[in-house]
Amino acid sequence: MEEHNIECPYCGESINVFIDTSAGDQQYYEDCSVCCCPILFSTVEDELGNTNLNIKRDDE
C-alpha cells in the first residue's frame, strides 16, 4: 500500500488515500472523505514497474 496526497476533483480539498500497488492495473471508486462525492481512481503500471495514478470525477 502506498499513501498518496490528492486533491479532490469536486471540492478541491487535499486528502490522503492508500493505493494497493500490488494489484496491477485497476479502476475503482472511493468517496472523498470531505465531501463524500465518488472519485474514480485508475492505476496503470508502466514498463518499469512504476504505478501511475489518475483521478477523475464520476461525471467526466
Sequence and secondary structure as in RCSB ss.txt:
>XXXX:A:sequence
MEEHNIECPYCGESINVFIDTSAGDQQYYEDCSVCCCPILFSTVEDELGNTNLNIKRDDE
>XXXX:A:secstr
 EEEEEE TTT  EEEEEE GGG SEEEEEE TTT  EEEEEEEE TTS EEEEEEETT 
